[in-house]
Amino acid sequence: MKKLRIQDFISIGIYTAIYFLVVVVAMLILRFTVPLFHSIFIPSGTALLAGIVYLLMIKRVPRFGAITIMGGVMGGFFLISGHFPLSFLPNIICAVLADWLQYKTSINEKIRTLLSYTVFSFGLMGPVLPLWFMKNAYVDSLVARGKDAAYINKVFAPITTTTFFVSVAAVIICSIIGLAIGQNLYVKHFDKAKGKNYGKRVREI
C-alpha cells in the first residue's frame, strides 16, 4: 500500500469536513424527532447518512491511514469540545481497526468495506459510552462544568440496559442500510463505467 501524498491529505480533509457536517445534520434531525434519545442515536443516524462519504473517501484515497486520520480528527473534536475526557478514544480505536480491516485483510471486498464502515461508525459511540459504563465519573464531570441535578437527570433519562443494546443494534443495521444507499449513489453518480451500465439496466427494465 502506497504512502499518503499531499493531495491525499487534502482529500481526507475535505471528506472529514463533509462527514462532520453529516454528523451535525443527523444530530439536528434526531433532536427534533426523538429529543429524549437523540444523543444515543447519533452514531446510527450518521451511519445511515454517511455511507456515500465513506465510500468516496476509500475510493478516492485508497491508502492505509486515511480512515485513521478521519477518525482521529473526529476524536480530536470530541477531546477539545468539552465532552467527557475519554470520549475521543473509541473514535481513534475504531478508525484504526476499520483502516486495518479495509486495507490489511484479504476478506471479500464488499464484506470488508461493510465491516470497516460498521466498525468506523461505532467510533461515534465515544461520547455516550461513559453514560452506561462510567456513570459516576460522568456525573462528576457534569457537576464540575456547573450542571444542575435537573440537567443531569435529563441526560441519564434514556440510559438503560435496553437502550444500550438497541443503540448498538441500530448502528449495525444503519451501517448496512447506509452503505447500501452509498453504493447505489456511488455507482449512479461517481463511478462512470458502472454508472453507464446502471443506466442501461434501468432503461431495459
C-alpha positions in Angstrom: 0.0 0.0 0.0 1.5 3.3 -1.1 2.1 6.1 1.4 -0.3 9.1 1.7 0.6 12.1 -0.5 -0.1 15.8 -0.1 -3.2 15.7 -2.3 -4.4 12.7 -0.3 -4.3 14.8 2.9 -6.3 17.5 1.2 -8.9 15.0 0.1 -9.1 13.5 3.6 -9.6 16.9 5.0 -12.5 17.6 2.6 -14.2 14.2 3.3 -13.7 14.6 7.0 -15.4 18.1 6.9 -18.3 16.6 4.9 -18.5 13.7 7.4 -18.6 16.2 10.3 -21.5 18.1 8.5 -23.4 14.8 8.2 -22.9 14.2 12.0 -24.4 17.7 12.6 -27.3 17.0 10.2 -28.0 13.7 11.9 -27.9 15.3 15.3 -30.4 18.0 14.3 -32.8 15.6 12.7 -32.7 13.4 15.8 -33.0 16.3 18.2 -36.4 17.3 16.6 -37.7 13.7 16.0 -36.6 11.8 19.2 -35.4 14.6 21.6 -35.1 12.3 24.6 -33.0 9.7 22.8 -31.2 11.8 20.2 -27.7 11.6 21.8 -27.6 7.8 21.9 -28.8 7.5 18.3 -26.4 10.0 16.7 -23.9 7.2 15.7 -26.7 5.2 14.0 -28.2 8.3 12.4 -24.8 9.2 11.0 -24.2 5.7 9.8 -27.4 5.8 7.8 -26.5 9.1 6.1 -22.7 8.9 5.7 -22.2 5.8 3.6 -21.5 7.7 0.4 -18.9 9.9 2.2 -17.1 6.8 3.5 -17.2 5.2 0.0 -15.9 8.3 -1.7 -13.0 8.5 0.8 -11.8 4.9 0.4 -12.3 5.1 -3.4 -10.5 8.4 -3.9 -7.9 7.8 -1.2 -7.3 4.0 -1.2 -4.4 4.1 1.2 -3.9 2.8 4.7 -4.0 5.7 7.2 -6.8 7.7 5.5 -9.6 6.2 7.7 -7.4 6.6 10.8 -6.9 10.3 10.1 -10.6 10.9 9.6 -11.4 9.1 12.9 -8.6 10.8 14.7 -9.9 14.3 13.6 -13.4 13.4 14.9 -11.8 12.1 18.2 -9.8 15.3 18.5 -13.0 17.4 18.1 -14.6 15.5 21.0 -11.4 16.0 23.1 -11.4 19.8 22.7 -15.2 20.4 22.6 -16.0 19.7 26.3 -17.1 16.1 26.0 -16.2 13.5 28.6 -12.3 13.2 28.6 -12.2 9.6 27.3 -14.8 10.3 24.5 -12.1 10.6 21.9 -10.7 7.1 22.4 -13.4 5.0 20.6 -13.1 7.2 17.5 -9.4 6.5 17.3 -9.6 2.8 18.1 -12.4 2.1 15.8 -10.8 4.2 13.0 -7.5 2.2 13.2 -9.4 -1.1 13.3 -11.5 0.0 10.3 -8.4 1.0 8.4 -6.8 -2.4 9.2 -9.9 -4.2 8.0 -10.1 -2.2 4.8 -6.5 -2.4 3.7 -4.7 -5.1 5.6 -7.1 -8.1 5.3 -8.0 -10.3 2.3 -11.7 -10.6 3.0 -14.1 -10.2 0.1 -14.2 -6.5 -0.9 -17.9 -5.9 -0.2 -17.8 -7.6 3.2 -14.6 -5.9 4.0 -16.0 -2.5 3.3 -19.2 -3.2 5.2 -17.2 -4.4 8.2 -14.8 -1.4 8.2 -17.7 1.0 7.8 -19.6 -0.5 10.7 -16.6 -0.5 12.9 -15.8 3.1 12.0 -19.4 4.1 12.7 -19.1 2.7 16.3 -16.4 5.4 16.9 -19.2 7.9 17.4 -20.3 6.0 20.4 -17.4 7.6 22.3 -19.4 10.5 23.8 -22.2 8.3 25.1 -20.5 5.1 26.2 -19.4 6.6 29.5 -23.1 7.2 30.3 -23.5 3.5 30.6 -20.1 2.4 31.9 -18.7 5.4 33.8 -21.8 7.0 35.3 -20.2 8.3 38.5 -17.3 9.8 36.7 -19.6 11.3 34.0 -21.8 12.9 36.7 -18.7 14.3 38.4 -17.6 15.9 35.1 -21.0 17.5 34.6 -21.1 18.8 38.1 -17.6 20.3 37.5 -19.0 22.1 34.5 -21.7 23.6 36.6 -24.6 21.4 35.5 -27.5 21.1 38.0 -29.4 18.0 39.1 -32.3 18.6 36.6 -29.9 18.7 33.7 -28.0 15.6 34.9 -31.3 13.6 35.3 -32.3 14.6 31.8 -29.0 13.4 30.4 -29.3 10.0 32.1 -33.1 9.6 31.5 -32.7 7.3 28.4 -29.7 5.4 29.7 -30.8 1.8 30.4 -29.5 -1.7 29.6 -32.2 -1.9 26.9 -31.3 1.3 25.2 -27.6 0.3 25.1 -28.4 -2.9 23.1 -30.9 -1.0 20.9 -28.3 1.7 20.1 -25.7 -0.9 19.3 -28.1 -2.8 17.0 -29.1 0.4 15.4 -25.5 1.2 14.5 -25.1 -2.2 12.8 -28.5 -2.0 10.9 -28.0 1.6 9.9 -24.4 0.9 8.7 -25.7 -1.9 6.4 -28.5 0.3 5.0 -26.3 3.4 4.8 -23.6 1.7 2.9 -26.1 0.1 0.5 -27.5 3.6 -0.2 -24.0 4.9 -0.5 -23.0 2.2 -3.0 -26.1 2.9 -5.1 -25.3 6.7 -5.2 -21.7 6.0 -5.9 -22.5 3.7 -8.9 -25.0 6.2 -10.3 -23.1 9.4 -9.8 -19.4 8.8 -9.3 -18.4 5.5 -11.0 -18.7 6.4 -14.7 -18.2 2.9 -16.1 -20.7 1.2 -13.7 -23.0 4.3 -13.9 -23.5 3.7 -17.7 -24.3 0.1 -17.1 -26.7 1.0 -14.3 -28.5 3.5 -16.6 -28.7 0.9 -19.4 -30.2 -1.7 -17.0 -32.8 0.9 -15.8 -33.8 1.7 -19.3 -34.1 -2.0 -20.1 -36.4 -2.5 -17.1 
